Amino acid sequence: MKLKRTVKIISVITAAIFVFAMFTGCKKNEQDERSVYNITAEYSDADKTVTARCEIDYVNRTEVELSEVWFHLYPAAYRNGARYTPVNAAEIDGAYPSGISYGGIEITGVEGGEYEIGGLDEDVLIVKLPASIMPTQRVKIAVDYKLTLPNMRHRFGYYNGNVNLGNWFPIECVYSGGFVADPYYSSGDPFNLPVCDYAVSITAPASYTVAMPAASVRTENGDSATTSCTLNNARDFAAVLGAFKSVSGSVKGVDVTYYYVSDDNAEAHLKAACDSIAYFSDAFGAYPYKTYAVVQTPFNQGGMEYTGLVYVSDSAQGDMITEVIVHETAHQWWYGIVGNDQVREAWLDEALAEYSTSLFYKNHADYGVEYSARIADAMGGFSLFCELSRTEDTSMNRSIGEYASAAEYTYMTYVKGQLMYDSLLGMLGEKTLTAGLRRYASEYAYATATADGLIACLEKASNRDLKSFMSSFITGTAKLYSIS
Ligand SMILES: [Zn+2]
């Protein structure tokens, strides 16, 4: 996600950081076996609901026998009475311009086992299997459900003629000694998902275009139309409905489309999407999907990433639109191809998305954004935040639920994370650091990376000991600034 910044700039002085390290090797988590989701959904414009069926060919990717399977029900966070709400108090006005509105998910039937609703906030579907499944064994589960969309500018909801379908279907919880079922934290992107294969059909009034993350087929049925696509090896599946205009291009064999409602510079923003797909493909490894959709839509932050499709907020203006596009495109590598636990190690993808954005500008002088200015901005903002907030804990390895505020989360993960990469750039040089990141993208493609895995990949590429250096940033022992 691309967040809005809240603190302005002051000058800063960097401090030296000492380096001691140990070498650890890269490890790849094999996830060749993937669950397959077949979702059929119908949107009703009259009552702002989606009636859907999600058929899951679920594979046991764990190393243990499973007698039950857990699925996140993220739309439950949007209901009246949720303990974990999708936006915090400071963001309510921006997220709900028309007043508070609630939505939710109702499970109307499950095939493949008995079920119950559980989790910390009635946000997990637990399916009790009639017979246990062993590792690599598959089981078929079907979930019928009805979504009620809130009237809001968020990942999930409708506003001003658009319908955002993000995190809108039951999706399996990862397993790490038990199913991991974090609630919907309002800070950050509270997701931790495995890659799956998707076949999705959405029926909606024919006046809507359905932006999808893969090449789609649209079939008219009188007043309605059904749009369908398949997307394999994807971290998630999102779609946006709207009365869009669009511009399209092609780069490195990828069909790129920018869907927008109002944008006088649509061609320039399509170019930013194409340029960033091309640049990151060269730097970190080829973009592996056939299409990429950038969708301008109501959203209370700058943008939001999903595999093959990203949101750009309709409130973003001027150069910010380009910055959001580059940031969200970088997430196709950091979050999408290389997954991470976005609850416990949010910095892994956000710091890299920010640094990758700066690296894009560094290598595209025609965009008129100085790399050094972005780093100075980050350093100034970080030090000012620390001074004003009097925060003593600058660690980046906290769960997103443990930061004192959304601002603290932003400055520790996005801003300080980018500063760590800038320091690495100074130590290793761009060629070596990029080679390390390319190695990280390759080693952890379609898997879930960790900080240790990242560090090991950078160490291998640079033949340097980096663990103590990076740990000083991650744990907060490094002093990055002094106030004169
Ligand atoms: Zn982001």
Boltz pocket constraint, residues with backbone or C-beta under 6 A from the ligand:
constraints:
  - pocket:
      binder: B
      contacts: [[A, 1], [A, 2], [A, 3], [A, 327], [A, 331], [A, 349], [A, 350], [A, 353]]
      max_distance: 6.0
